[in-house]
Amino acid sequence: MSNQINALKQADLNHFQEDLAKTYFSTPHAKPQPQPKQPQETRAVNISRPWRFFWIAFSLLLIGFTAVLFVLDKVEIDVRIIPALLSYNAQANTVFFDKKGEPNRDIIRETVFYENASAESSWGKKFVTLANDIGSKKAMLGIEFANPLNTKEGTFCFSAKGDRGGEEMRIILKDAANNFCYSKTNVLQDTWQLFAIDTAQAKDFIDTEKITYMNLELNPAEKNGPRSKIYLKGLSLKNKQGGLT
């Protein structure tokens, strides 16, 4: 009997120990493992699009500017060389740029020698000297008119010669709307020649009734030779309209 009691006690003890082990020493529940993150979809941002538009616009602007330069280079008017033996009446309806060895302030607001014009450049009593120093830039003489000149059916005239001969020069005319027109390049001799520019040739490119500026250019010293010089005199406008607006 005692053996049966002891067996029951031992069974209860074993059962109690199993319950105790399950309660305090059982394997804890595994924490849920974090799921691997799914790779997010990355949208490619086309950062080059604004630059693409910029380069397109810049290219069009460059093409347009080149086209303008091409057109300007082609808008050239002829300069006639008048033979010395040909009778030329320079007094009829003629406005002279020179007055007693000075710029004629009745029609000229300002004259300026600039770019590569050297100190030898001057508006003298006998003639205008335009001298080029050493370098690759042009020597320039700018003449700004006090009021727009009406050159309709008019002719700009001047006499010019080079210091050594072979010097190259040209004339630029500008109207009140800042449109430009170039003369063809003229190669000078070392003796005086009379030149004439008929402004009627330029009527499709500039407003020949409102000329505000004239520029005389001596080509770079690298082309004409260092310290090249040209001389001009008799700068004038012969015009059927009288020369002024």
C-alpha positions as CSV (number, residue, x, y, z in Angstrom):
1,M,0.0,0.0,0.0
2,S,2.8,2.3,0.9
3,N,4.4,1.5,-2.4
4,Q,1.3,2.6,-4.2
5,I,1.2,5.9,-2.3
6,N,4.8,6.5,-3.0
7,A,4.2,5.9,-6.7
8,L,1.3,8.3,-6.7
9,K,3.4,10.9,-4.9
10,Q,6.3,10.4,-7.4
11,A,3.8,10.8,-10.3
12,D,2.4,14.0,-8.9
13,L,5.9,15.3,-8.3
14,N,6.9,14.5,-11.9
15,H,3.7,16.1,-13.2
16,F,4.4,19.2,-11.0
17,Q,7.9,19.5,-12.3
18,E,6.7,19.2,-15.9
19,D,4.2,22.0,-15.3
20,L,6.9,24.1,-13.6
21,A,9.3,23.6,-16.5
22,K,6.6,24.5,-19.0
23,T,5.7,27.6,-17.0
24,Y,9.2,29.0,-16.3
25,F,11.6,27.3,-18.6
26,S,9.7,26.8,-21.8
27,T,11.2,28.2,-25.1
28,P,9.9,31.7,-25.6
29,H,7.9,32.5,-28.6
30,A,10.2,33.6,-31.5
31,K,9.8,37.3,-32.3
32,P,8.6,37.9,-35.8
33,Q,11.6,38.5,-37.9
34,P,11.5,41.8,-39.9
35,Q,10.6,41.2,-43.4
36,P,13.3,42.3,-45.9
37,K,12.4,45.6,-47.3
38,Q,11.3,45.5,-50.9
39,P,13.4,47.7,-53.1
40,Q,11.6,51.0,-53.7
41,E,11.0,52.0,-57.3
42,T,13.4,54.8,-58.1
43,R,12.2,57.2,-60.8
44,A,14.9,58.6,-62.9
45,V,14.7,62.4,-62.9
46,N,15.8,63.9,-66.2
47,I,17.9,66.7,-64.9
48,S,19.4,67.2,-68.3
49,R,16.1,68.4,-69.8
50,P,16.5,72.1,-68.8
51,W,20.1,72.1,-70.1
52,R,18.8,70.5,-73.3
53,F,16.5,73.4,-73.8
54,F,19.3,75.8,-72.9
55,W,21.6,74.4,-75.5
56,I,18.9,74.3,-78.1
57,A,18.1,77.9,-77.5
58,F,21.8,78.8,-77.4
59,S,22.5,77.0,-80.6
60,L,19.6,78.8,-82.3
61,L,20.9,82.2,-81.0
62,L,24.4,81.4,-82.3
63,I,23.1,80.4,-85.7
64,G,21.0,83.6,-85.8
65,F,23.9,85.8,-84.8
66,T,26.1,84.1,-87.4
67,A,23.5,84.7,-90.0
68,V,23.3,88.4,-89.0
69,L,27.1,88.6,-89.3
70,F,26.9,86.9,-92.7
71,V,24.2,89.3,-93.9
72,L,26.1,92.3,-92.5
73,D,29.2,91.1,-94.3
74,K,27.3,91.0,-97.5
75,V,25.6,94.4,-97.1
76,E,28.4,96.3,-98.7
77,I,28.1,99.4,-100.8
78,D,30.4,100.5,-103.5
79,V,32.9,103.3,-103.2
80,R,33.6,105.1,-106.4
81,I,37.0,106.5,-107.2
82,I,36.6,109.7,-109.1
83,P,39.4,110.3,-111.6
84,A,41.4,113.5,-110.9
85,L,40.7,114.9,-114.4
86,L,36.9,114.5,-114.0
87,S,35.2,117.8,-113.2
88,Y,33.6,117.6,-109.8
89,N,31.5,120.4,-108.3
90,A,32.0,120.0,-104.6
91,Q,30.2,123.2,-103.7
92,A,26.6,122.6,-104.8
93,N,24.5,121.6,-101.8
94,T,27.6,120.3,-100.0
95,V,28.1,120.1,-96.3
96,F,31.7,119.9,-95.2
97,F,32.8,118.0,-92.1
98,D,35.7,120.3,-91.6
99,K,35.5,124.0,-90.7
100,K,38.8,125.9,-90.5
101,G,40.8,122.9,-89.5
102,E,38.3,121.7,-86.8
103,P,35.3,119.4,-86.9
104,N,32.3,121.4,-88.2
105,R,30.2,121.7,-85.0
106,D,27.2,122.8,-87.1
107,I,26.7,119.2,-88.1
108,I,29.2,117.2,-85.9
109,R,28.6,116.6,-82.2
110,E,31.7,114.6,-81.5
111,T,34.7,112.9,-83.1
112,V,36.7,110.2,-81.4
113,F,39.8,108.2,-82.3
114,Y,39.6,104.8,-80.7
115,E,40.4,101.1,-80.7
116,N,44.0,100.8,-81.9
117,A,44.3,104.4,-83.1
118,S,47.7,105.8,-82.0
119,A,48.6,109.2,-80.6
120,E,49.6,110.2,-84.1
121,S,45.9,110.2,-85.1
122,S,44.5,113.8,-85.2
123,W,42.1,116.2,-86.9
124,G,44.6,118.6,-88.4
125,K,44.2,121.9,-90.3
126,K,45.2,120.3,-93.6
127,F,43.9,116.8,-93.2
128,V,42.8,114.1,-90.8
129,T,45.4,111.5,-89.8
130,L,44.3,108.0,-88.8
131,A,47.3,106.0,-87.5
132,N,47.4,102.4,-86.4
133,D,49.7,101.3,-83.6
134,I,51.2,97.8,-83.4
135,G,48.6,95.1,-82.9
136,S,45.7,93.2,-84.3
137,K,42.9,95.7,-83.8
138,K,41.7,98.4,-86.2
139,A,42.3,102.1,-85.9
140,M,39.0,103.9,-86.0
141,L,37.7,107.4,-86.3
142,G,34.1,107.9,-85.2
143,I,32.0,110.9,-86.3
144,E,28.7,111.4,-84.5
145,F,26.4,113.9,-86.2
146,A,24.7,116.6,-84.2
147,N,21.4,115.8,-85.9
148,P,20.5,113.0,-88.3
149,L,21.7,113.7,-91.8
150,N,19.3,113.3,-94.7
151,T,21.5,111.6,-97.2
152,K,18.6,110.6,-99.6
153,E,20.1,110.7,-103.1
154,G,23.3,111.9,-101.4
155,T,26.9,111.2,-101.8
156,F,29.6,111.1,-99.2
157,C,32.9,112.4,-100.6
158,F,36.5,112.5,-99.3
159,S,40.0,112.3,-100.6
160,A,42.4,109.8,-99.1
161,K,45.9,108.4,-99.4
162,G,48.1,106.0,-97.6
163,D,51.5,106.8,-96.0
164,R,53.2,104.1,-97.9
165,G,50.4,102.8,-100.2
166,G,48.6,99.5,-99.9
167,E,46.8,100.5,-96.7
168,E,43.2,99.2,-96.4
169,M,40.2,101.2,-95.1
170,R,36.4,101.2,-95.2
171,I,33.5,103.3,-94.1
172,I,30.6,102.3,-91.9
173,L,27.3,104.2,-91.8
174,K,24.7,103.9,-89.0
175,D,21.1,105.2,-88.9
176,A,19.0,106.3,-85.9
177,A,17.7,102.7,-85.5
178,N,21.2,101.4,-85.1
179,N,21.2,99.7,-88.5
180,F,24.7,99.4,-90.0
181,C,26.0,99.4,-93.6
182,Y,29.6,98.8,-94.6
183,S,31.4,100.0,-97.7
184,K,33.7,97.7,-99.5
185,T,37.3,97.7,-98.4
186,N,39.5,100.2,-100.3
187,V,43.2,99.8,-101.0
188,L,44.8,103.2,-100.9
189,Q,47.7,104.6,-102.9
190,D,50.4,106.9,-101.7
191,T,48.9,109.7,-103.7
192,W,45.5,111.5,-103.2
193,Q,42.4,109.8,-104.6
194,L,38.9,111.2,-104.5
195,F,36.3,108.7,-103.3
196,A,32.5,108.9,-103.4
197,I,29.8,106.8,-101.7
198,D,26.3,107.0,-103.1
199,T,24.0,106.4,-100.2
200,A,21.1,105.3,-102.4
201,Q,22.8,101.9,-102.5
202,A,22.1,101.5,-98.8
203,K,18.4,102.5,-98.8
204,D,17.3,98.9,-98.4
205,F,19.4,98.3,-95.3
206,I,19.5,101.6,-93.4
207,D,17.4,104.7,-93.2
208,T,19.4,107.0,-95.5
209,E,17.3,110.0,-94.3
210,K,18.5,109.6,-90.7
211,I,22.2,108.9,-90.7
212,T,23.6,109.5,-87.2
213,Y,27.1,108.1,-87.3
214,M,30.0,107.5,-89.7
215,N,33.0,105.4,-88.9
216,L,36.3,105.2,-90.8
217,E,38.3,102.1,-90.2
218,L,42.0,101.4,-90.9
219,N,42.7,97.7,-91.0
220,P,44.8,96.1,-88.3
221,A,48.5,96.9,-88.2
222,E,49.3,93.3,-88.6
223,K,47.8,93.5,-92.1
224,N,48.8,97.0,-93.1
225,G,52.2,96.9,-91.3
226,P,53.1,98.4,-87.9
227,R,52.4,102.1,-87.4
228,S,50.5,102.4,-90.7
229,K,48.9,105.8,-91.4
230,I,46.3,107.2,-93.8
231,Y,45.3,110.7,-94.5
232,L,41.8,112.1,-95.3
233,K,40.6,115.5,-96.4
234,G,37.5,117.1,-97.9
235,L,35.1,114.9,-95.9
236,S,31.7,116.1,-97.1
237,L,28.2,115.2,-98.0
238,K,26.9,116.4,-101.4
239,N,23.1,116.0,-101.4
240,K,20.2,117.1,-103.6
241,Q,18.2,117.6,-100.4
242,G,20.7,120.0,-99.0
243,G,22.4,117.6,-96.6
244,L,20.3,118.2,-93.4
245,T,16.9,117.1,-92.1
